C-alpha cells in the first residue's frame, strides 16, 4: 500500500519551493519550470546509483581504486591520490556512456553546480543539459527547457529552483515509479488549481488501471511464454497505463527468469499529444530500462501524411494484442477537424462524433488496430465518462458508431465505476472491455457490472479523489467478470437489446372530452401550389383565410375564404375566388390574376386538423417476426389518439443506459417525517444562536 501521507509531504515540500516563483512566473507556468527539474534530478539519482555500481565493479577488478587504498595513497602522495581519483572517475564515466541507455558526459551534478561560483550557475547548468545522451536531449527539447532556463535566469530564480531539488532523494530505491507518479500528480493538482480539467489529461488512479488490466486477462505466462505480445495506448499521457499493465505481469512472475521474460517480450507502444507529458513518459520509460518501448509524439487521431501539418498517428497500419487507454474526457477536436475527416472513409467510416467530444474517435482508432480474429484477435480496455454510452439520436454519428460496434459484436463487458475516483472530477466513469474474438458463450452478449458500491473512503482526500478501490473490491469485480452470470449486480444483454426504433408519428390531438381538435394558425411559408400541397398531404382538406392589402382603396383589405381539398390547383382556386369576389378583377383572366396575386402583400391563416408530429422511441424486439405489426401494436398501446401515419428512421438507434438497468425505486420520505426533521433543525439552529449571543 502506498504511503500517501509521505508522498503528499514530499510534494508539499516541492510546492513550498514553487511558491518562490510567485510574482516572477504565472501559476500555469510552474509545471514547465519545476517538473523538468524534478525529472532531471530523478535521472541524476538513477545515474548516481549506477555510478556506485560501476565503482564497485572497478574496485572488484582492481582494489587500488578502493576508498581505503586511495586514502592510504593520499597520506603518501596527495597528487598521486588526486590522479587516482580522476582515473576512477574517468573509468566510471566510460562505463556510464558505453553501457547505459542514457547518460551524461559531463561531470556535473545539480549539487556540484550550486557549489561553484554563483556567476557560473547558468553556464554550468547549460553544460550539464548539453551533455546528456540523445534520448534525454529529445526530452529536454520537448519541454523547451532551454528557453525556460533563460526565463529563470532573467528572473534570478535558476539557482533557487536547482536548490529546491538538488538534495532530494528521488532515487528508485526510495521512490518506485508508481510513487513518483503520485508525487507528480499531486504537484499537478496544486499547479493546476485554476484549471483543474488539465489534471485529467495526465493521470488515472492506479487501482482503476489494475482493474482494466485484470479484465483484459492478458494471455501471457511469465514463466513459459515465448511469443512477444504488444500493448498500445493512443493517449498514453505519462505512461501510467502501459507501465501498470507490465508491472501486473511482472508481479505474476515467480522467478528471475520470469521477470526477464516479461521485460523482454511485453512490448509497450503509445502516443501522446502534449509535449510535456510525452517527455515525462519517455523519461519514465528510460529510467525503467524500457529500451524496446515505442512511445511517440503526435496526434493519434489524425493521419501522418504530407498534407497534414501536425505529427499524426505514428502507429498507423500497426496491429496490437492489447490496448488500454483513458482518453481525455470531452476532448475538443474541432481544431483539427479537416485532418480527422481525411480518415472518414477508412478509420472513421462508422461516423465522427460532435467536435466537442473525441472519445469515440479514440475508440475507433483502437478498433482499427485490432488484430483479425483469425490471428487471435485483440482486446481493448478503455475508460470513458457517460457521454459515449448514450449521446446522439438514432442515425446520428454517436448512435451509428455504437450500432456498428454492437452489431459487429465487439463489446464484451461494461463496468460501472464508483464516483469521486479522480483528482480533478467526481463524475461517474465506465470501463468498456472490447474483444473481437469472443468465446462461444459470449457471442452477441454484453455483461454490465454495477461496481458503484465497490469502494472505501480515502483516509485523506487527494483533490476530488475521495474514494478508492481496494484489492478486495478489485477481486469482487474480477469474480463477477469471471462468473459472467446475472445477479443483483450483473445483467446480461443481447447486443440487439440496446437497439431501438425511432419512429416519426402523426396523430390527431383531442381535447379533454375526447373530441378531435381543429386549429387555425398562420401559414408561415409562401402561398403557392407546392407549399400548400405539402400541408394537404399531412392534414387533408383545409380552409385558408387570406387578407390582401387592397391596391384599390387605401387602408382596406381584401379578405377571402378558400376551402381546399386538392381537386383544383391552389393558385387557380385563389384566382377563381378573387375573380368572383373582387369587382376590379372580374374581367381578368385566371392566369393574369395569379400573376397579380403574387405581387400583393398578403397574410394567411389556415384551419386544419390538429395533428401532432412527434418521435417515439420503441425498444427493438428480437422475437417480433413482423416489424410493422410490432410497431403498430406498440404505438396503439402508447398513444391514445388516432394515429394518422408513422415512418421509421432508416437505421436502428443504439444506446446503453446502465443506470436505468440497475434503478431501484425508493419510497420518498413521508411529509410528516420531513416536517419533524425540519423542526428539529430549527431547534438546533435556535440553540446555536442562543449560545453565540451568550458569548
MIKE-651031 format. One record per residue (C-alpha): residue number from 1; x, y, z. Coordinates in steps of 0.02 Angstrom, whole numbers, plus 50000, padded with zeros to 5 digits. Example, Ala and Ser with C-alpha at 12.3 -4.5 7.8 and 13.67 -1.06 7.14 Angstrom:
<nodes>
nr / xx / yy / zz
1 / 50615 / 49775 / 50390
2 / 50684 / 49947 / 50357
</nodes>
This chain:
<nodes>
nr / xx / yy / zz
1 / 50000 / 50000 / 50000
2 / 50066 / 50170 / 49954
3 / 50109 / 50288 / 50095
4 / 50010 / 50435 / 50027
5 / 50048 / 50544 / 50177
6 / 50234 / 50527 / 50143
7 / 50210 / 50563 / 49958
8 / 50099 / 50712 / 49993
9 / 50227 / 50782 / 50115
10 / 50361 / 50764 / 49982
11 / 50258 / 50853 / 49851
12 / 50215 / 50989 / 49977
13 / 50399 / 51020 / 50006
14 / 50422 / 51044 / 49819
15 / 50268 / 51155 / 49817
16 / 50343 / 51266 / 49951
17 / 50491 / 51292 / 49836
18 / 50373 / 51333 / 49694
19 / 50299 / 51475 / 49798
20 / 50462 / 51568 / 49765
21 / 50409 / 51583 / 49584
22 / 50260 / 51692 / 49628
23 / 50272 / 51862 / 49552
24 / 50401 / 51801 / 49427
25 / 50302 / 51664 / 49339
26 / 50116 / 51632 / 49317
27 / 50045 / 51481 / 49406
28 / 50011 / 51395 / 49240
29 / 50198 / 51403 / 49202
30 / 50250 / 51313 / 49362
31 / 50243 / 51138 / 49282
32 / 50358 / 51188 / 49138
33 / 50483 / 51262 / 49263
34 / 50482 / 51133 / 49403
35 / 50430 / 50965 / 49332
36 / 50578 / 50954 / 49210
37 / 50694 / 50995 / 49354
38 / 50618 / 50854 / 49455
39 / 50640 / 50740 / 49305
40 / 50824 / 50791 / 49290
41 / 50852 / 50755 / 49474
42 / 50764 / 50586 / 49456
43 / 50879 / 50544 / 49309
44 / 51028 / 50603 / 49409
45 / 50978 / 50493 / 49556
46 / 50967 / 50341 / 49441
47 / 51137 / 50381 / 49367
48 / 51212 / 50404 / 49540
49 / 51155 / 50230 / 49589
50 / 51228 / 50160 / 49429
51 / 51391 / 50253 / 49457
52 / 51406 / 50173 / 49629
53 / 51379 / 50003 / 49548
54 / 51515 / 50040 / 49418
55 / 51632 / 50096 / 49556
56 / 51610 / 49930 / 49647
57 / 51638 / 49835 / 49485
58 / 51801 / 49929 / 49455
59 / 51860 / 49901 / 49635
60 / 51821 / 49715 / 49623
61 / 51939 / 49706 / 49475
62 / 52069 / 49824 / 49546
63 / 52070 / 49857 / 49733
64 / 52188 / 50004 / 49711
65 / 52033 / 50109 / 49670
66 / 51950 / 50073 / 49839
67 / 51922 / 50217 / 49959
68 / 52044 / 50142 / 50085
69 / 52179 / 50119 / 49952
70 / 52160 / 50296 / 49886
71 / 52159 / 50365 / 50064
72 / 52319 / 50270 / 50101
73 / 52395 / 50339 / 49940
74 / 52338 / 50514 / 49990
75 / 52439 / 50503 / 50150
76 / 52593 / 50462 / 50047
77 / 52569 / 50573 / 49895
78 / 52420 / 50691 / 49876
79 / 52450 / 50718 / 49690
80 / 52453 / 50532 / 49652
81 / 52293 / 50510 / 49753
82 / 52213 / 50651 / 49654
83 / 52264 / 50568 / 49490
84 / 52194 / 50402 / 49551
85 / 52026 / 50481 / 49592
86 / 52024 / 50564 / 49420
87 / 52063 / 50397 / 49337
88 / 51924 / 50313 / 49436
89 / 51803 / 50450 / 49387
90 / 51853 / 50430 / 49204
91 / 51826 / 50241 / 49209
92 / 51655 / 50263 / 49290
93 / 51607 / 50391 / 49157
94 / 51665 / 50275 / 49018
95 / 51556 / 50134 / 49084
96 / 51410 / 50254 / 49102
97 / 51424 / 50317 / 48923
98 / 51457 / 50148 / 48842
99 / 51342 / 50032 / 48940
100 / 51188 / 50133 / 48992
101 / 51038 / 50178 / 48883
102 / 51053 / 50358 / 48942
103 / 51197 / 50455 / 49017
104 / 51279 / 50624 / 49046
105 / 51454 / 50650 / 48979
106 / 51490 / 50795 / 49096
107 / 51548 / 50777 / 49275
108 / 51418 / 50899 / 49337
109 / 51286 / 50860 / 49466
110 / 51150 / 50982 / 49520
111 / 51230 / 50994 / 49691
112 / 51400 / 51021 / 49612
113 / 51333 / 51161 / 49502
114 / 51273 / 51254 / 49657
115 / 51443 / 51231 / 49741
116 / 51528 / 51333 / 49606
117 / 51526 / 51522 / 49591
118 / 51351 / 51598 / 49581
119 / 51401 / 51686 / 49421
120 / 51437 / 51518 / 49339
121 / 51273 / 51430 / 49383
122 / 51191 / 51462 / 49213
123 / 51346 / 51415 / 49113
124 / 51373 / 51255 / 49211
125 / 51190 / 51207 / 49210
126 / 51181 / 51228 / 49020
127 / 51339 / 51122 / 49005
128 / 51251 / 50992 / 49112
129 / 51099 / 50995 / 48996
130 / 51202 / 50990 / 48837
131 / 51298 / 50833 / 48886
132 / 51151 / 50714 / 48903
133 / 51128 / 50570 / 48782
134 / 51019 / 50600 / 48628
135 / 50865 / 50519 / 48704
136 / 50870 / 50633 / 48856
137 / 50912 / 50778 / 48740
138 / 50748 / 50748 / 48648
139 / 50652 / 50753 / 48812
140 / 50734 / 50918 / 48861
141 / 50688 / 50987 / 48690
142 / 50507 / 50932 / 48707
143 / 50499 / 51025 / 48872
144 / 50576 / 51177 / 48781
145 / 50679 / 51187 / 48938
146 / 50823 / 51289 / 48873
147 / 50704 / 51433 / 48839
148 / 50633 / 51410 / 49013
149 / 50809 / 51418 / 49086
150 / 50829 / 51587 / 49000
151 / 50671 / 51648 / 49088
152 / 50731 / 51580 / 49256
153 / 50897 / 51670 / 49236
154 / 50810 / 51832 / 49188
155 / 50702 / 51820 / 49344
156 / 50852 / 51769 / 49452
157 / 50772 / 51604 / 49501
158 / 50881 / 51470 / 49419
159 / 50989 / 51435 / 49572
160 / 50841 / 51428 / 49690
161 / 50747 / 51305 / 49579
162 / 50901 / 51193 / 49565
163 / 50923 / 51204 / 49754
164 / 50742 / 51151 / 49778
165 / 50778 / 50976 / 49709
166 / 50968 / 50956 / 49716
167 / 50967 / 50865 / 49884
168 / 50800 / 50774 / 49864
169 / 50814 / 50585 / 49857
170 / 50712 / 50540 / 49703
171 / 50805 / 50377 / 49678
172 / 50710 / 50217 / 49629
173 / 50771 / 50140 / 49791
174 / 50669 / 50267 / 49889
175 / 50526 / 50300 / 49768
176 / 50457 / 50175 / 49645
177 / 50394 / 50236 / 49477
178 / 50215 / 50224 / 49539
179 / 50259 / 50329 / 49692
180 / 50343 / 50458 / 49580
181 / 50182 / 50460 / 49480
182 / 50083 / 50507 / 49635
183 / 50206 / 50645 / 49678
184 / 50195 / 50709 / 49501
185 / 50004 / 50704 / 49502
186 / 49991 / 50790 / 49670
187 / 50102 / 50930 / 49607
188 / 49996 / 50946 / 49451
189 / 49843 / 50959 / 49561
190 / 49920 / 51106 / 49653
191 / 49995 / 51185 / 49498
192 / 49829 / 51175 / 49405
193 / 49704 / 51234 / 49535
194 / 49640 / 51370 / 49418
195 / 49618 / 51247 / 49276
196 / 49584 / 51080 / 49358
197 / 49524 / 50997 / 49199
198 / 49705 / 50985 / 49142
199 / 49743 / 50859 / 49278
200 / 49630 / 50731 / 49196
201 / 49743 / 50730 / 49046
202 / 49888 / 50666 / 49149
203 / 49842 / 50534 / 49273
204 / 49725 / 50387 / 49303
205 / 49715 / 50311 / 49478
206 / 49817 / 50152 / 49483
207 / 49679 / 50046 / 49556
208 / 49569 / 50081 / 49404
209 / 49711 / 50037 / 49286
210 / 49735 / 49873 / 49379
211 / 49551 / 49831 / 49358
212 / 49564 / 49865 / 49172
213 / 49717 / 49754 / 49159
214 / 49629 / 49616 / 49257
215 / 49480 / 49621 / 49140
216 / 49589 / 49604 / 48985
217 / 49653 / 49437 / 49052
218 / 49818 / 49456 / 48961
219 / 49868 / 49287 / 48893
220 / 50050 / 49286 / 48946
221 / 50132 / 49166 / 49068
222 / 50296 / 49246 / 49126
223 / 50374 / 49078 / 49158
224 / 50331 / 48988 / 48996
225 / 50283 / 49113 / 48861
226 / 50400 / 49128 / 48713
227 / 50296 / 49239 / 48599
228 / 50302 / 49429 / 48616
229 / 50141 / 49525 / 48649
230 / 50107 / 49708 / 48614
231 / 50014 / 49839 / 48716
232 / 49957 / 50007 / 48648
233 / 49884 / 50169 / 48716
234 / 49836 / 50307 / 48592
235 / 49831 / 50439 / 48731
236 / 49967 / 50373 / 48844
237 / 49999 / 50532 / 48946
238 / 50147 / 50497 / 49059
239 / 50135 / 50309 / 49025
240 / 50045 / 50254 / 49183
241 / 49926 / 50133 / 49098
242 / 50062 / 50044 / 49000
243 / 50178 / 50037 / 49149
244 / 50048 / 49965 / 49268
245 / 49997 / 49836 / 49137
246 / 50176 / 49774 / 49127
247 / 50201 / 49782 / 49315
248 / 50046 / 49673 / 49331
249 / 50131 / 49538 / 49227
250 / 50295 / 49557 / 49320
251 / 50200 / 49529 / 49484
252 / 50144 / 49361 / 49414
253 / 50323 / 49306 / 49383
254 / 50388 / 49179 / 49508
255 / 50571 / 49176 / 49458
256 / 50704 / 49297 / 49394
257 / 50686 / 49210 / 49226
258 / 50500 / 49251 / 49225
259 / 50536 / 49435 / 49263
260 / 50665 / 49440 / 49124
261 / 50539 / 49359 / 49007
262 / 50412 / 49496 / 49041
263 / 50543 / 49631 / 49017
264 / 50596 / 49556 / 48852
265 / 50431 / 49500 / 48773
266 / 50300 / 49627 / 48831
267 / 50316 / 49773 / 48710
268 / 50244 / 49942 / 48757
269 / 50179 / 50061 / 48624
270 / 50097 / 50230 / 48647
271 / 50071 / 50403 / 48578
272 / 50047 / 50568 / 48669
273 / 49999 / 50738 / 48601
274 / 50056 / 50852 / 48742
275 / 50244 / 50880 / 48731
276 / 50268 / 50890 / 48919
277 / 50177 / 50726 / 48951
278 / 50271 / 50642 / 48809
279 / 50436 / 50700 / 48883
280 / 50393 / 50633 / 49055
281 / 50333 / 50468 / 48981
282 / 50492 / 50445 / 48882
283 / 50596 / 50488 / 49035
284 / 50498 / 50365 / 49141
285 / 50518 / 50225 / 49013
286 / 50705 / 50256 / 49003
287 / 50725 / 50259 / 49191
288 / 50640 / 50089 / 49200
289 / 50751 / 50018 / 49063
290 / 50609 / 50003 / 48936
291 / 50729 / 50009 / 48789
292 / 50606 / 49919 / 48674
293 / 50459 / 50034 / 48710
294 / 50393 / 50133 / 48562
295 / 50324 / 50296 / 48632
296 / 50291 / 50428 / 48501
297 / 50241 / 50611 / 48499
298 / 50094 / 50675 / 48399
299 / 49907 / 50665 / 48373
300 / 49849 / 50485 / 48359
301 / 49679 / 50538 / 48290
302 / 49743 / 50610 / 48126
303 / 49844 / 50537 / 47982
304 / 50030 / 50565 / 47973
305 / 50041 / 50624 / 47793
306 / 50121 / 50769 / 47700
307 / 49957 / 50865 / 47681
308 / 49938 / 50872 / 47871
309 / 50046 / 50999 / 47961
310 / 50050 / 50915 / 48132
311 / 50128 / 50749 / 48176
312 / 49991 / 50619 / 48157
313 / 49970 / 50436 / 48202
314 / 50144 / 50361 / 48214
315 / 50071 / 50186 / 48234
316 / 49966 / 50184 / 48075
317 / 49936 / 50012 / 47998
318 / 50001 / 49925 / 48155
319 / 49901 / 49795 / 48249
320 / 49913 / 49761 / 48436
321 / 49865 / 49618 / 48550
322 / 49800 / 49726 / 48693
323 / 49751 / 49909 / 48703
324 / 49718 / 50009 / 48860
325 / 49677 / 50194 / 48874
326 / 49593 / 50334 / 48968
327 / 49569 / 50465 / 48832
328 / 49542 / 50642 / 48899
329 / 49358 / 50667 / 48939
330 / 49267 / 50780 / 48816
331 / 49420 / 50821 / 48712
332 / 49380 / 50954 / 48580
333 / 49444 / 50901 / 48408
334 / 49366 / 51043 / 48307
335 / 49538 / 51122 / 48286
336 / 49596 / 50979 / 48177
337 / 49427 / 50928 / 48104
338 / 49487 / 50937 / 47923
339 / 49629 / 50817 / 47963
340 / 49512 / 50694 / 48051
341 / 49396 / 50695 / 47901
342 / 49537 / 50630 / 47792
343 / 49502 / 50463 / 47878
344 / 49313 / 50475 / 47855
345 / 49306 / 50331 / 47731
346 / 49426 / 50218 / 47824
347 / 49455 / 50227 / 48012
348 / 49303 / 50335 / 48047
349 / 49185 / 50257 / 47920
350 / 49061 / 50222 / 48060
351 / 49048 / 50408 / 48096
352 / 49132 / 50557 / 48178
353 / 49056 / 50617 / 48342
354 / 49024 / 50802 / 48380
355 / 49185 / 50902 / 48383
356 / 49170 / 50939 / 48569
357 / 49196 / 50757 / 48620
358 / 49326 / 50648 / 48537
359 / 49302 / 50493 / 48647
360 / 49231 / 50387 / 48507
361 / 49370 / 50442 / 48390
362 / 49495 / 50365 / 48510
363 / 49390 / 50207 / 48520
364 / 49381 / 50189 / 48331
365 / 49569 / 50220 / 48322
366 / 49596 / 50071 / 48436
367 / 49467 / 49963 / 48346
368 / 49560 / 49993 / 48182
369 / 49717 / 49924 / 48265
370 / 49637 / 49760 / 48322
371 / 49710 / 49602 / 48250
372 / 49588 / 49497 / 48148
373 / 49502 / 49357 / 48244
374 / 49588 / 49228 / 48133
375 / 49754 / 49293 / 48200
376 / 49697 / 49282 / 48380
377 / 49604 / 49447 / 48390
378 / 49632 / 49589 / 48512
379 / 49561 / 49656 / 48674
380 / 49531 / 49837 / 48721
381 / 49502 / 49912 / 48894
382 / 49454 / 50095 / 48886
383 / 49389 / 50215 / 49018
384 / 49252 / 50339 / 48971
385 / 49131 / 50457 / 49056
386 / 48946 / 50433 / 49021
387 / 48931 / 50525 / 48855
388 / 48989 / 50387 / 48735
389 / 48856 / 50271 / 48806
390 / 48703 / 50368 / 48753
391 / 48739 / 50536 / 48672
392 / 48667 / 50557 / 48498
393 / 48499 / 50508 / 48425
394 / 48460 / 50370 / 48300
395 / 48552 / 50394 / 48134
396 / 48667 / 50523 / 48216
397 / 48852 / 50487 / 48221
398 / 48871 / 50429 / 48402
399 / 48724 / 50309 / 48387
400 / 48791 / 50246 / 48221
401 / 48961 / 50212 / 48297
402 / 48879 / 50115 / 48440
403 / 48771 / 50023 / 48313
404 / 48920 / 49963 / 48215
405 / 49017 / 49915 / 48371
406 / 48871 / 49814 / 48440
407 / 48816 / 49738 / 48275
408 / 48996 / 49681 / 48250
409 / 48987 / 49602 / 48423
410 / 49139 / 49693 / 48492
411 / 49081 / 49741 / 48667
412 / 49114 / 49610 / 48799
413 / 49083 / 49699 / 48964
414 / 49049 / 49871 / 49037
415 / 49094 / 49905 / 49219
416 / 49010 / 50048 / 49313
417 / 49149 / 50128 / 49416
418 / 49118 / 50222 / 49581
419 / 49119 / 50411 / 49579
420 / 49250 / 50526 / 49660
421 / 49392 / 50417 / 49597
422 / 49486 / 50556 / 49506
423 / 49590 / 50702 / 49565
424 / 49502 / 50829 / 49457
425 / 49321 / 50771 / 49448
426 / 49193 / 50674 / 49546
427 / 49098 / 50606 / 49395
428 / 49049 / 50425 / 49367
429 / 49152 / 50331 / 49239
430 / 49137 / 50168 / 49144
431 / 49263 / 50037 / 49089
432 / 49224 / 49966 / 48917
433 / 49301 / 49797 / 48875
434 / 49302 / 49752 / 48690
435 / 49351 / 49586 / 48612
436 / 49340 / 49539 / 48428
437 / 49369 / 49355 / 48466
438 / 49240 / 49314 / 48599
439 / 49219 / 49137 / 48664
440 / 49059 / 49048 / 48610
441 / 48963 / 49082 / 48771
442 / 48987 / 49269 / 48749
443 / 48936 / 49282 / 48567
444 / 48813 / 49426 / 48541
445 / 48810 / 49453 / 48730
446 / 48861 / 49602 / 48837
447 / 48885 / 49596 / 49026
448 / 48859 / 49754 / 49129
449 / 48933 / 49751 / 49304
450 / 48871 / 49877 / 49433
451 / 49025 / 49911 / 49540
452 / 48964 / 50080 / 49602
453 / 48974 / 50024 / 49784
454 / 49142 / 49937 / 49770
455 / 49250 / 50065 / 49860
456 / 49303 / 50131 / 50028
457 / 49334 / 50311 / 50077
458 / 49509 / 50381 / 50059
459 / 49587 / 50413 / 50231
460 / 49638 / 50579 / 50160
461 / 49568 / 50657 / 50002
462 / 49681 / 50689 / 49851
463 / 49592 / 50837 / 49769
464 / 49422 / 50768 / 49715
465 / 49480 / 50590 / 49742
466 / 49385 / 50540 / 49898
467 / 49356 / 50356 / 49860
468 / 49474 / 50213 / 49825
469 / 49452 / 50037 / 49758
470 / 49537 / 49910 / 49871
471 / 49610 / 49741 / 49825
472 / 49450 / 49662 / 49893
473 / 49345 / 49772 / 49780
474 / 49453 / 49726 / 49631
475 / 49436 / 49542 / 49675
476 / 49247 / 49561 / 49682
477 / 49241 / 49642 / 49509
478 / 49355 / 49507 / 49439
479 / 49244 / 49370 / 49513
480 / 49088 / 49445 / 49433
481 / 49176 / 49453 / 49266
482 / 49242 / 49276 / 49280
483 / 49070 / 49207 / 49326
484 / 48986 / 49304 / 49184
485 / 48815 / 49268 / 49258
486 / 48666 / 49376 / 49303
487 / 48638 / 49425 / 49484
488 / 48590 / 49579 / 49583
489 / 48743 / 49672 / 49519
490 / 48765 / 49598 / 49346
491 / 48649 / 49597 / 49197
492 / 48674 / 49512 / 49030
493 / 48605 / 49583 / 48869
494 / 48597 / 49529 / 48689
495 / 48682 / 49656 / 48576
496 / 48513 / 49698 / 48500
497 / 48439 / 49738 / 48671
498 / 48520 / 49909 / 48659
499 / 48433 / 49946 / 48494
500 / 48277 / 50049 / 48469
501 / 48165 / 50103 / 48326
502 / 48149 / 50290 / 48307
503 / 47978 / 50321 / 48229
504 / 47902 / 50485 / 48174
505 / 47717 / 50477 / 48219
506 / 47574 / 50590 / 48164
507 / 47419 / 50581 / 48275
508 / 47258 / 50684 / 48293
509 / 47255 / 50783 / 48455
510 / 47097 / 50781 / 48562
511 / 47026 / 50896 / 48694
512 / 46985 / 50845 / 48872
513 / 46819 / 50773 / 48814
514 / 46896 / 50662 / 48682
515 / 46842 / 50772 / 48537
516 / 46965 / 50784 / 48394
517 / 47031 / 50960 / 48378
518 / 47044 / 51080 / 48231
519 / 47153 / 51236 / 48244
520 / 47185 / 51396 / 48150
521 / 47366 / 51452 / 48134
522 / 47470 / 51566 / 48021
523 / 47530 / 51494 / 47856
524 / 47712 / 51536 / 47883
525 / 47783 / 51499 / 47711
526 / 47750 / 51567 / 47538
527 / 47574 / 51536 / 47473
528 / 47600 / 51430 / 47319
529 / 47544 / 51263 / 47249
530 / 47695 / 51167 / 47313
531 / 47689 / 51226 / 47495
532 / 47501 / 51206 / 47509
533 / 47509 / 51031 / 47434
534 / 47635 / 50980 / 47569
535 / 47513 / 51035 / 47705
536 / 47369 / 50947 / 47616
537 / 47468 / 50785 / 47615
538 / 47484 / 50799 / 47804
539 / 47319 / 50874 / 47861
540 / 47195 / 50831 / 47724
541 / 47063 / 50961 / 47671
542 / 47089 / 51136 / 47744
543 / 47016 / 51310 / 47735
544 / 47125 / 51462 / 47701
545 / 47086 / 51639 / 47760
546 / 47183 / 51763 / 47656
547 / 47197 / 51951 / 47682
548 / 47266 / 52057 / 47540
549 / 47314 / 52239 / 47561
550 / 47197 / 52323 / 47438
551 / 47284 / 52414 / 47295
552 / 47119 / 52499 / 47254
553 / 47061 / 52575 / 47419
554 / 47180 / 52648 / 47550
555 / 47179 / 52565 / 47723
556 / 47067 / 52423 / 47666
557 / 47099 / 52238 / 47640
558 / 47025 / 52108 / 47527
559 / 46976 / 51957 / 47632
560 / 46937 / 51790 / 47551
561 / 46899 / 51616 / 47615
562 / 46968 / 51472 / 47511
563 / 46916 / 51293 / 47554
564 / 47046 / 51174 / 47482
565 / 47039 / 50987 / 47454
566 / 47166 / 50966 / 47315
567 / 47046 / 50937 / 47171
568 / 47095 / 51105 / 47094
569 / 47269 / 51182 / 47100
570 / 47277 / 51302 / 47247
571 / 47337 / 51455 / 47149
572 / 47199 / 51426 / 47021
573 / 47071 / 51412 / 47161
574 / 47130 / 51576 / 47238
575 / 47120 / 51663 / 47067
576 / 46944 / 51598 / 47038
577 / 46888 / 51658 / 47211
578 / 46964 / 51832 / 47182
579 / 46883 / 51841 / 47010
580 / 46713 / 51805 / 47088
581 / 46730 / 51920 / 47239
582 / 46835 / 52070 / 47183
583 / 46745 / 52179 / 47056
584 / 46908 / 52252 / 46987
585 / 46963 / 52077 / 46936
586 / 46801 / 52006 / 46864
587 / 46855 / 52033 / 46683
588 / 47036 / 51973 / 46708
589 / 47095 / 51802 / 46654
590 / 47140 / 51674 / 46786
591 / 47325 / 51674 / 46740
592 / 47327 / 51865 / 46749
593 / 47250 / 51859 / 46923
594 / 47381 / 51730 / 46978
595 / 47520 / 51847 / 46923
596 / 47432 / 51994 / 47008
597 / 47410 / 51896 / 47171
598 / 47595 / 51853 / 47184
599 / 47639 / 52039 / 47184
600 / 47522 / 52086 / 47328
601 / 47556 / 52100 / 47514
602 / 47462 / 51955 / 47594
603 / 47433 / 51872 / 47761
604 / 47358 / 51699 / 47777
605 / 47297 / 51579 / 47910
606 / 47230 / 51406 / 47882
607 / 47105 / 51298 / 47976
608 / 47152 / 51114 / 47985
609 / 47150 / 50958 / 48091
610 / 47262 / 50975 / 48245
611 / 47391 / 50843 / 48206
612 / 47543 / 50818 / 48316
613 / 47707 / 50761 / 48240
614 / 47816 / 50675 / 48370
615 / 47954 / 50546 / 48385
616 / 47925 / 50383 / 48475
617 / 48070 / 50275 / 48535
618 / 48021 / 50092 / 48528
619 / 48131 / 49956 / 48603
620 / 48189 / 49831 / 48474
621 / 48109 / 49660 / 48498
622 / 48213 / 49515 / 48433
623 / 48062 / 49398 / 48445
624 / 47950 / 49505 / 48335
625 / 47928 / 49416 / 48167
626 / 47827 / 49558 / 48090
627 / 47911 / 49725 / 48123
628 / 47768 / 49830 / 48054
629 / 47639 / 49740 / 48160
630 / 47751 / 49757 / 48313
631 / 47770 / 49945 / 48289
632 / 47583 / 49966 / 48255
633 / 47540 / 49874 / 48416
634 / 47667 / 49972 / 48517
635 / 47602 / 50139 / 48454
636 / 47422 / 50087 / 48483
637 / 47463 / 50046 / 48664
638 / 47564 / 50204 / 48693
639 / 47460 / 50335 / 48602
640 / 47276 / 50356 / 48645
641 / 47236 / 50464 / 48494
642 / 47200 / 50420 / 48313
643 / 47366 / 50385 / 48227
644 / 47367 / 50459 / 48053
645 / 47537 / 50396 / 47994
646 / 47707 / 50339 / 48054
647 / 47877 / 50320 / 47973
648 / 48030 / 50234 / 48044
649 / 48202 / 50311 / 48028
650 / 48315 / 50215 / 47910
651 / 48430 / 50145 / 48046
652 / 48404 / 50073 / 48218
653 / 48467 / 50184 / 48357
654 / 48580 / 50113 / 48493
655 / 48605 / 50174 / 48671
656 / 48671 / 50095 / 48830
657 / 48590 / 50154 / 48992
658 / 48674 / 50066 / 49140
659 / 48592 / 50174 / 49273
660 / 48419 / 50129 / 49206
661 / 48455 / 49943 / 49209
662 / 48500 / 49946 / 49394
663 / 48374 / 50075 / 49451
664 / 48284 / 50034 / 49613
665 / 48134 / 50132 / 49668
666 / 48149 / 50212 / 49839
667 / 47995 / 50265 / 49932
668 / 48004 / 50453 / 49963
669 / 48015 / 50512 / 50143
670 / 47843 / 50545 / 50216
671 / 47795 / 50728 / 50230
672 / 47764 / 50710 / 50418
673 / 47941 / 50645 / 50442
674 / 48014 / 50787 / 50339
675 / 47919 / 50917 / 50440
676 / 47977 / 50837 / 50602
677 / 48159 / 50840 / 50541
678 / 48139 / 51022 / 50490
679 / 48081 / 51074 / 50662
680 / 48224 / 50980 / 50744
681 / 48346 / 51077 / 50636
682 / 48256 / 51237 / 50680
683 / 48276 / 51198 / 50866
684 / 48462 / 51158 / 50843
685 / 48488 / 51321 / 50749
686 / 48399 / 51419 / 50886
687 / 48508 / 51336 / 51019
688 / 48667 / 51381 / 50924
689 / 48610 / 51562 / 50904
690 / 48574 / 51575 / 51091
691 / 48748 / 51506 / 51130
692 / 48826 / 51635 / 51014
693 / 48727 / 51778 / 51094
694 / 48785 / 51724 / 51267
695 / 48970 / 51738 / 51221
</nodes>
